[in-house]
Amino acid sequence: MADPLAWIPEQLELLESLERRRSIHIRATQQGPSVDWKERELLNFSSNDYLNLAADPRLEAAACEAIQREGWGSGASPLITGRGQNQASLEVALAQFEATEAALTFASGFAANAGVIDALADRGDVILSDEKNHASIIDGTRLSKATVRVYPHRDLQYLENLLKQCSTFRRRLIVTDTLFSMDGDIAPLPELADLAEAYDAMLMVDEAHATGVFGENGRGLCEQFDVEDRVSIRVGTFSKALGGHGGFVVGSEPLIHWLVNRCRPYIFSTAPPAANAGAMLAALKIVHDEPQRRTDLLAKAKWLRGKLREIGWSLGDSESQIIPVIVGTENLAMTLSAQLHEMGMMVPGIRPPSVPDGECLLRISLSCGHTQQHLDTLVEALTELRLG
Ligand SMILES: *Cc1c(COP(=O)(O)O)cnc(C)c1O
């Protein structure tokens, strides 16, 4: 009998011939801004560990303590018996940190986005989604039975025209990343809130890259723009600046109760381990107690953006710790990434399907653990590569 999976190696070969076959590697250790990679220590400009918390001993200690009290696995979904003391405490602390009525934690940010959109919009509703939204938002729109309209990146005029045509739908849901994960640019949140109010739409935002980084208290860009009261659904993740794992949603009590009853990845997925909840309680405390981490990070990012633009690299509209060096072709992005690797720096080249064809880039992500010397090293390398 013919192998029913024979098509897969053929398709993999096709990817190989296009030089688009990707594989995963093992890194040894990751300590702050450096990473051991195939027996070489590289400066790490590729991680989303923006506040340098992933290897913080305080998170480790909190995780160990949680394991000692609750064990490792949670054994069931939260609605059955999986919700332990650490997870419950984390949801309370998170709502407090985010200044919302309630919070709900998920196994991942991906699951949160995909599940929440599906739970909020059904047949007869319409979802309006920015074209550069994260894959998990896109998958949420695909899971939902609602009609989906994608608007060009941050194009308010286009969105308003769409909204005008959407008045006959039962409900409208506008959904956007606040800080876009590849371009490092920012959604026009006050204007989006204006449109949501004018056209009677729900507004959902994904703060994945902004939590812990932006806003006076580190709550993200809704806080920075002072629109928290106007954004009814906020998704975030523990897996980036907070240095851990898992996603969350914050908002009103009724929203959270609805999700507990209707959000499938919440209902049908085993609760995250207590150790993660314990560590994330510690991370929230650090974000509160050590605001210098975020101010320092943003100051370094601003300095680096200035330098790189000065040398003549195109950084698009980046205004954050995510700094894309937009080079265009896949070949150039991958070559530059390899050259930087040779020079001792890990800066990933980003290519389709993560970005559209012809918009390939080097994605620099900064951490508050990078020193001025680390930044100087990167600037020197990118100066040399620019001239070369
Ligand atoms: C990383 C990311 C997610 C997914 O979060 P995980 O917790 O890693 O699953 C969601 N949205 C955006 C914008 C992201 O960048």
Ligand as a Chemical Component Dictionary entry (heavy atoms), coordinates in Angstrom:
data_LIG
# 
_chem_comp.id                   LIG 
_chem_comp.type                 NON-POLYMER 
_chem_comp.pdbx_formal_charge   0 
_chem_comp.three_letter_code    LIG 
# 
loop_
_chem_comp_atom.comp_id 
_chem_comp_atom.atom_id 
_chem_comp_atom.alt_atom_id 
_chem_comp_atom.type_symbol 
_chem_comp_atom.charge 
_chem_comp_atom.model_Cartn_x 
_chem_comp_atom.model_Cartn_y 
_chem_comp_atom.model_Cartn_z 
_chem_comp_atom.pdbx_ordinal 
LIG C1 C1 C 0 3.454  35.907 21.007 1  
LIG C2 C2 C 0 2.141  36.514 20.706 2  
LIG C3 C3 C 0 0.949  35.875 21.069 3  
LIG C4 C4 C 0 0.944  34.486 21.621 4  
LIG O1 O1 O 0 1.337  34.444 22.928 5  
LIG P1 P1 P 0 1.920  33.065 23.538 6  
LIG O2 O2 O 0 1.690  33.221 24.980 7  
LIG O3 O3 O 0 3.351  33.004 23.158 8  
LIG O4 O4 O 0 1.114  31.952 22.949 9  
LIG C5 C5 C 0 -0.226 36.548 20.859 10 
LIG N1 N1 N 0 -0.250 37.765 20.280 11 
LIG C6 C6 C 0 0.868  38.385 19.878 12 
LIG C7 C7 C 0 0.784  39.732 19.252 13 
LIG C8 C8 C 0 2.092  37.771 20.070 14 
LIG O5 O5 O 0 3.203  38.359 19.625 15 
# 
loop_
_chem_comp_bond.comp_id 
_chem_comp_bond.atom_id_1 
_chem_comp_bond.atom_id_2 
_chem_comp_bond.value_order 
_chem_comp_bond.pdbx_ordinal 
LIG C1 C2 SING 1  
LIG C2 C3 SING 2  
LIG C2 C8 DOUB 3  
LIG C3 C4 SING 4  
LIG C3 C5 DOUB 5  
LIG C4 O1 SING 6  
LIG O1 P1 SING 7  
LIG P1 O2 DOUB 8  
LIG P1 O3 SING 9  
LIG P1 O4 SING 10 
LIG C5 N1 SING 11 
LIG N1 C6 DOUB 12 
LIG C6 C7 SING 13 
LIG C6 C8 SING 14 
LIG C8 O5 SING 15 
# 
